[in-house]
Amino acid sequence: MKILVARTWYDEKWTGGIMLVDYAMFGYTLEDPVRFTPKIPEKTAIPAGLYEVRVDMSNRFKKLMPRLLSVPGFTGVRIHGGTTAADTGGCILVAKETDRAGKVWGARSGDLTQKLLAALGPHWIEVINTRQW
């Protein structure tokens, strides 16, 4: 399984994008803002790159969730549901809908996370910035 997060909307308070699974539209993503200055804990998007994804138990959420491994300067980066950048904590939110103005949602945005879990084993995710600085 190939997962791609293409960041397409940039704001000083959030970063939005789309998630493709095996090259098909899966959902919309929301992250903290992309920063090239020193990282601000839980307020900075992860660096663009290719990361291994594993499903394991989240101590915070008390359930199995996808986790990105070996993210430089970050630990515990998960893919989960949420609504605003305040919900990210450095993770990638995934949902069914977006207003492209800093919010993502769905009837139950966590449903997409569960759908992703059903298909995941040890796989890889690629995160790209579509804007060059």
Residue pairs with C-beta under 8 A, 6 or more apart in sequence:
1 21
1 22
1 119
1 120
1 121
1 123
2 20
2 21
2 22
2 23
2 123
2 124
2 126
3 19
3 20
3 21
3 26
3 53
3 116
3 123
3 124
3 125
3 126
4 19
4 20
4 23
4 125
4 126
4 128
5 17
5 18
5 19
5 29
5 92
5 125
5 126
5 127
5 128
6 17
6 18
6 20
6 128
6 130
7 15
7 16
7 17
7 29
7 31
7 34
7 45
7 48
7 127
7 128
7 129
7 130
7 131
8 16
8 17
8 18
8 130
9 15
9 16
9 17
9 100
10 16
10 33
10 34
10 131
11 33
11 102
12 33
13 33
13 85
13 102
14 30
14 31
14 32
14 33
14 84
14 85
14 102
15 30
15 31
15 32
15 33
15 34
15 45
16 28
16 29
16 30
16 31
16 98
16 100
16 102
16 104
17 28
17 29
17 30
17 31
17 130
18 25
18 26
18 27
18 28
18 29
19 25
19 26
19 27
19 28
19 29
19 92
19 94
20 26
21 116
21 119
26 94
26 112
26 116
27 94
27 95
27 96
27 104
27 106
27 112
28 94
28 95
28 96
28 97
28 98
28 104
29 92
29 93
29 94
29 104
30 82
30 84
30 85
30 87
30 88
30 92
30 93
30 95
30 98
30 102
30 103
30 104
31 45
31 46
31 85
31 88
31 91
31 92
31 93
32 42
32 43
32 44
32 45
32 85
32 88
32 90
33 43
33 44
33 45
33 85
34 44
34 45
34 129
35 44
35 45
36 133
39 73
39 74
41 90
42 88
42 89
42 90
43 90
44 90
45 90
46 68
46 71
46 74
46 77
46 90
46 92
46 127
47 71
47 72
47 73
47 127
48 127
48 128
48 129
49 71
49 72
49 126
49 127
50 124
50 125
50 126
50 127
51 68
51 69
51 70
51 71
51 77
51 124
51 125
51 126
51 127
52 68
52 69
52 70
52 122
52 123
52 124
53 66
53 67
53 68
53 69
53 79
53 120
53 122
53 123
53 124
53 125
54 66
54 67
54 69
54 122
55 64
55 65
55 66
55 67
55 117
55 120
55 121
56 64
56 65
56 67
57 63
57 64
57 65
58 64
58 65
58 67
58 78
60 76
61 78
61 80
64 117
65 78
65 79
65 80
65 113
65 117
66 78
66 79
66 113
66 116
66 117
66 120
67 76
67 77
67 78
68 74
68 77
68 78
68 79
68 92
68 125
71 77
74 90
76 90
76 91
77 90
77 91
77 92
78 91
78 92
79 91
79 92
79 93
79 94
79 113
79 116
79 125
80 91
80 92
80 93
80 94
80 110
80 113
81 93
81 94
81 95
81 106
81 108
81 109
81 110
81 111
81 112
81 113
82 88
82 93
82 95
82 104
82 109
83 93
83 95
83 103
83 104
83 105
83 109
84 102
84 103
85 102
87 93
92 127
93 104
93 109
94 104
94 109
94 112
94 113
94 116
95 104
95 105
95 106
95 109
95 112
96 105
96 106
96 107
96 109
96 111
96 112
97 104
97 105
97 106
98 104
98 105
106 112
